[in-house]
């Protein structure tokens, strides 16, 4: 199968960006120059640029042209597979512990996304409580991640969980005080493209996906009391975790 001309051109430009021929801040050749150098049409050259833009390698800057972006090395966020606690309450990522809510959470009763409804075990179309937070560096005000808690009506309706400030320890302490503890958690890590609003708040370049950590909180009775949907830029962060040896993987030395 023959590779399309625009893809061959995009491959050549991508290689030049990744090997440092074009540095961050450099401007790629103009369309007319690429057309002449590679013997391609304007449509082909334009599609090659769009391909690189979707990949987050370049951006089109008015009156400058197509500018190479800085390919930042993602900072690993190590998941310890342990639930930790400090004076504020439970937390799940030591490196993100210093982050704080940059504004009061927004709350609303609304129908959740289909995958969240399935995880919560609520019927399609049933409203649940959404609690949205923007988390980040309290000193700089830089947003690092978006976190949304989804709580079923049977658990949250007409309770303190609807309040902006749920008190010391947050919603998890309140859930345990309401008889749903001790809670247990599990996580699934996926990825998806950001919405325009998410991209703006988190400063996600075009073409870069979000890392998505879905955390499920379960009561001893097996009731799912919350799904937490945390999103962060894959250009800025990577999810990592330590590996330990099972007994079957003992060293042979």
C-alpha positions as CSV (number, residue, x, y, z in Angstrom):
1,X,0.0,0.0,0.0
2,X,1.5,3.4,-1.1
3,X,1.9,6.0,1.7
4,X,0.0,9.2,0.8
5,X,2.2,12.1,-0.2
6,X,1.0,14.3,2.7
7,X,2.0,11.5,5.2
8,X,5.5,11.2,3.6
9,X,6.0,14.9,3.9
10,X,4.7,14.9,7.5
11,X,7.0,12.0,8.3
12,X,10.0,14.0,7.0
13,X,9.1,17.1,8.9
14,X,8.4,15.1,12.1
15,X,11.8,13.5,11.9
16,X,13.4,16.9,11.5
17,X,11.6,18.2,14.5
18,X,12.4,15.2,16.7
19,X,16.1,15.1,15.8
20,X,16.5,18.8,16.5
21,X,16.9,20.1,12.9
22,X,14.0,22.3,13.8
23,X,14.2,23.6,17.4
24,X,11.3,24.7,19.6
25,X,10.3,28.2,18.4
26,X,11.6,27.7,14.9
27,X,9.2,28.3,12.0
28,X,8.8,25.6,9.4
29,X,9.2,26.4,5.7
30,X,6.3,28.2,4.0
31,X,3.9,26.2,2.0
32,X,5.3,27.5,-1.2
33,X,8.8,26.5,-0.2
34,X,7.7,23.0,0.7
35,X,5.8,22.7,-2.5
36,X,8.9,23.6,-4.5
37,X,11.3,21.5,-2.4
38,X,9.2,18.3,-2.3
39,X,7.3,18.6,-5.6
40,X,3.9,18.5,-3.9
41,X,0.7,20.4,-4.2
42,X,-0.6,23.0,-1.8
43,X,-3.2,20.6,-0.6
44,X,-0.6,18.0,0.2
45,X,1.6,20.5,2.1
46,X,-1.3,21.9,4.0
47,X,-2.4,18.4,5.1
48,X,1.1,17.6,6.3
49,X,1.0,20.7,8.5
50,X,-2.4,19.8,9.9
51,X,-1.1,16.3,10.7
52,X,1.8,17.7,12.7
53,X,-0.6,20.2,14.4
54,X,-3.0,17.3,15.5
55,X,0.0,15.6,17.0
56,X,0.9,18.6,19.1
57,X,4.3,19.2,17.4
58,X,3.5,22.5,15.8
59,X,1.0,25.4,16.0
60,X,0.0,28.0,13.5
61,X,0.8,31.4,14.8
62,X,-0.8,34.4,12.9
63,X,1.8,36.5,11.0
64,X,4.6,34.0,11.9
65,X,3.7,30.7,10.3
66,X,3.9,27.2,11.5
67,X,5.9,27.2,14.8
68,X,7.6,24.2,16.4
69,X,6.4,23.5,19.9
70,X,8.6,22.5,22.8
71,X,8.2,18.8,23.2
72,X,8.1,18.8,27.0
73,X,9.1,15.6,28.7
74,X,6.1,14.5,30.8
75,X,6.6,14.5,34.5
76,X,5.9,11.1,36.0
77,X,3.1,11.0,38.6
78,X,3.8,7.8,40.6
79,X,0.8,5.9,41.7
80,X,1.8,4.1,44.9
81,X,-1.1,1.6,45.0
82,X,-1.7,2.9,48.5
83,X,-4.2,5.3,50.0
84,X,-2.5,8.0,52.0
85,X,-3.7,10.6,54.5
86,X,-2.6,14.0,55.7
87,X,-4.2,16.7,57.8
88,X,-6.6,17.5,55.0
89,X,-7.8,14.0,54.3
90,X,-7.2,11.0,52.0
91,X,-5.0,11.4,48.9
92,X,-3.7,9.0,46.2
93,X,-0.6,10.6,44.6
94,X,2.3,11.8,46.8
95,X,3.6,14.1,44.1
96,X,0.2,15.8,43.7
97,X,-0.3,16.1,47.5
98,X,0.6,19.9,47.5
99,X,-2.0,20.7,44.9
100,X,-5.1,22.4,46.1
101,X,-8.5,23.4,44.6
102,X,-7.9,26.7,42.8
103,X,-11.6,27.7,43.2
104,X,-14.7,26.5,45.0
105,X,-16.1,23.3,43.5
106,X,-19.0,23.6,41.1
107,X,-21.9,21.3,42.0
108,X,-24.9,20.2,39.9
109,X,-27.4,17.4,39.6
110,X,-27.2,16.1,36.0
111,X,-27.1,13.0,33.9
112,X,-23.6,11.5,33.9
113,X,-21.7,10.3,30.8
114,X,-22.7,6.8,29.9
115,X,-19.4,5.1,31.1
116,X,-19.8,6.8,34.5
117,X,-23.4,5.7,34.8
118,X,-22.3,2.1,34.1
119,X,-19.6,2.3,36.8
120,X,-22.0,3.8,39.3
121,X,-24.6,1.2,38.5
122,X,-27.4,3.8,37.9
123,X,-30.0,3.6,35.2
124,X,-29.4,5.5,32.0
125,X,-30.8,9.1,32.2
126,X,-30.8,9.2,36.1
127,X,-29.3,12.3,37.6
128,X,-26.3,12.1,39.9
129,X,-24.4,14.7,41.9
130,X,-21.4,16.2,40.0
131,X,-18.7,17.9,42.0
132,X,-16.1,19.6,39.6
133,X,-12.8,20.9,40.9
134,X,-9.7,22.5,39.3
135,X,-6.6,21.3,41.1
136,X,-3.2,23.0,40.8
137,X,-0.3,24.8,42.3
138,X,-1.7,27.2,45.0
139,X,1.4,29.5,44.7
140,X,1.3,30.0,40.9
141,X,-2.4,29.3,40.3
142,X,-1.4,26.9,37.5
143,X,-4.1,24.3,36.8
144,X,-2.6,20.8,36.8
145,X,-5.7,18.5,36.7
146,X,-9.5,18.5,36.6
147,X,-11.3,16.2,39.0
148,X,-15.0,15.4,38.9
149,X,-16.7,13.3,41.6
150,X,-20.0,11.6,40.6
151,X,-22.2,10.5,43.5
152,X,-25.5,8.6,43.2
153,X,-28.6,10.3,44.4
154,X,-29.3,7.4,46.9
155,X,-26.1,8.4,48.6
156,X,-25.9,12.2,48.2
157,X,-29.4,13.7,47.8
158,X,-30.2,16.2,50.7
159,X,-26.9,15.6,52.5
160,X,-23.8,17.6,53.2
161,X,-22.2,16.1,50.1
162,X,-24.2,18.8,48.1
163,X,-22.4,21.6,49.9
164,X,-19.5,23.5,48.5
165,X,-17.5,22.9,51.7
166,X,-18.1,19.4,53.0
167,X,-15.8,20.0,56.0
168,X,-12.5,18.4,57.2
169,X,-11.6,15.3,55.3
170,X,-13.9,16.2,52.4
171,X,-16.5,13.8,50.9
172,X,-14.7,10.6,51.8
173,X,-14.8,11.4,55.6
174,X,-18.4,12.3,55.2
175,X,-19.2,9.1,53.3
176,X,-17.6,7.1,56.0
177,X,-19.4,9.0,58.7
178,X,-22.7,8.3,56.9
179,X,-22.1,4.5,57.3
180,X,-20.4,3.7,54.0
181,X,-16.9,3.1,55.4
182,X,-14.3,1.9,55.6
183,X,-14.1,2.7,51.9
184,X,-12.1,0.8,49.4
185,X,-10.8,2.2,46.1
186,X,-9.7,0.9,42.7
187,X,-8.4,2.8,39.6
188,X,-8.5,2.5,35.9
189,X,-6.2,4.6,33.6
190,X,-7.4,5.5,30.1
191,X,-7.0,8.4,27.7
192,X,-9.2,10.6,25.6
193,X,-9.1,13.9,23.7
194,X,-10.0,17.0,25.7
195,X,-13.0,19.1,25.2
196,X,-12.3,22.7,24.2
197,X,-13.0,23.8,27.7
198,X,-10.7,21.3,29.3
199,X,-7.9,22.2,26.8
200,X,-8.2,25.9,27.7
201,X,-8.1,25.4,31.5
202,X,-5.2,22.9,31.4
203,X,-3.3,24.6,28.5
204,X,-3.3,21.4,26.5
205,X,-1.8,21.8,23.0
206,X,-3.9,20.8,20.0
207,X,-3.6,17.1,19.3
208,X,-2.6,16.1,22.8
209,X,-4.9,13.7,24.7
210,X,-5.8,13.8,28.4
211,X,-4.7,11.1,30.8
212,X,-7.8,9.9,32.6
213,X,-7.8,8.2,36.0
214,X,-11.1,6.7,36.9
215,X,-11.3,5.9,40.7
216,X,-14.1,3.9,42.2
217,X,-15.0,4.2,45.8
218,X,-16.9,1.2,47.2
219,X,-18.5,0.6,50.6
220,X,-18.1,-2.7,52.6
221,X,-21.5,-3.7,51.3
222,X,-20.3,-3.4,47.8
223,X,-22.1,-0.2,47.0
224,X,-20.4,2.2,44.6
225,X,-20.6,5.5,46.4
226,X,-18.5,7.6,44.1
227,X,-16.6,7.7,40.8
228,X,-13.8,10.2,40.5
229,X,-12.8,11.2,37.0
230,X,-9.4,13.0,37.1
231,X,-8.0,14.4,33.8
232,X,-4.5,15.8,33.1
233,X,-2.5,16.7,30.1
234,X,-0.5,13.9,28.5
235,X,2.0,16.5,27.4
236,X,2.8,17.4,31.0
237,X,2.3,14.2,32.9
238,X,2.8,10.5,32.6
239,X,1.4,7.8,35.0
240,X,4.0,5.6,36.6
241,X,4.1,3.0,39.4
242,X,6.8,0.8,41.0
243,X,7.0,-2.8,40.1
244,X,7.7,-5.4,42.8
245,X,8.8,-9.0,42.3
246,X,6.4,-11.8,42.8
247,X,7.8,-14.9,44.5
248,X,7.7,-16.6,41.1
249,X,10.1,-14.0,39.7
250,X,13.0,-14.6,42.2
251,X,16.4,-13.7,40.9
252,X,18.3,-16.7,39.6
253,X,21.7,-15.2,40.6
